[in-house]
């Protein structure tokens, strides 16, 4: 990429990942694989299982709502728990177990992966009424993602 990229809200392509509407803010094809950034519109209670990434670091910027993060252990019960409000930045280095869940009825989050190859996984799953991550363990493994524990139960906050 020889120029800076400016992409305003709504200018990126949208796609569904389970119940989440994602806007591809910037894709790997635009950054020579260096990064993928998605704007995710999340619903209360939606959460991925506790997992790790072996190929990328992941960051989140909470744009609206309140989101709970579990980090640092292979079981939810032993994870550190942190609540992030609008404006918060959260960093998850590769190999560090993590998951997150909106505490509010909706939340909007920028999800940043460096490098960005995992974007192919999100696009390939598509829309569904509920999460079925365990059905995709082979596909997740191709992207260096390992499931460690189930998702957290819906939280209020």
N, C-alpha and C positions, 0 to 999 in steps of 0.2 A: 504494500500500500504506500503510495508516494504522497498522499495528502491526508490531512486530518479528516475525520468523519464527524459530522454533526447530524444527529437523527432526533427529531422531536417526537414527543409522545404521539402514537398513532401512525407514524410514518413507516414502521417496520411491519413485516408480514406477521399475521397472527395465525396460531394453530392451537389445537386442543391437546392437552396431556391429561388424561383422565377427566376430572371435572374442571380443571384449571385452564383458563384462557391465557396463553402466553403470547407476548409480542416479541419477536426476534429483534432486539434493539441493534445488535451487531452480531454477525455470524463469523464462523471460522474462515469462510471464503473471503471475507473482507479484511481479515487480520492476518492472513497467511498462517492460520491455525493458532495464533497466539492467544486468542480470547473468544469467548462466546458470552453474550449478555442477553438475558431474557427479562422482560417485565412480566411478572406473574400476578394474576388476579386470583387470590386464594380465598377459600371459604372456611368458615369456622370448623374446626375438627379435622380438616384434611391434613394428612401428614405422611411422609414416606417412612418406611421402617428405618430403624437405626442402621446405619451403613457407613462404609468407608469408600474413599476413592484412592486408587493407587497411581493415577496418572495426572491428576490435576489438583490444584488448590481451589477452594470454593469460597466465595464471599457473598454476603447479602447486604443490601441497603434497604431498610424498611422505609417505604415511602408513605404508607398510611396503615393504620391499625396497630395492633400489638401482637407480637409473635414470640412464642416461647421456643428456646433452643436447648437441646440436651446434647452435651458433648463430653468426650473424654473416656468413655468406658465401653466395654463390649455388651453391657446390659443397661437398659434404661434405668433400672433401680439404682445403679451405681454412678450414673452420669452426673456431672455438674449441670445445674439448671439455671438458665439466664433468660430474663424477659427483656425484649427489645421493643422500644416504642418508635414512632415515626421519627426519622432522622438518624436512627442507630445504624452503625456499621458493625458487621460481624465477620470475622475471618476464620475459616476452617482449613487448616493445612492438610495436604494429602496424608492419608493413613490415620487421621484422627477421627474416631467414630463421632457421628452426629446425626441429628434429625431436628425438625422444627415443625411448629404447628401454630396457626393463627388462633389467638385467644378471643379476638373480636369477630363479629359476624362476617366481616371481610377484611382482607389485608392486601396491600399491594407491595411487592418486593422485587427489587432488581436482584437477579441471581447471576453471578459472574463466575465463570470457570476459566482458569488459566493453566495450561492451554485449553482450548475449547472443544476438543473432539467429542466430548460426551453429549453435545447437542444432538448428534445423530440418534442417540437413544431416546431422548424426549420426543423427537419428531416421529420415530417409528412406532411408539406405543399408541398414539392417537387418543380419541375420545372414549370414555367409558363412564358409567354412572357411579362406580366405586373403584377404589384402588385394588389392583390385583398384582402387586409387585412380585409376589412369590411365583407367579406364573411366568415371569420374565427373567429368572435367574441366569439362564444361559446367555440371553442377550445382554444382561447387566455385566456378566463376566467378560464378554467381548469388549466392554468399555472400561474394565478395571474396577468395577463396583462390586462390593461384597456386602450382602445383607447379614446383620449380626443379631438383631432382635426385632420384634414386631414394632409397629408404630405405637406411639403413645395413645392412650385413650383420650377422647375429647376432653379438653381442659376448659375451665372458665377463668376469666381473668379480667 
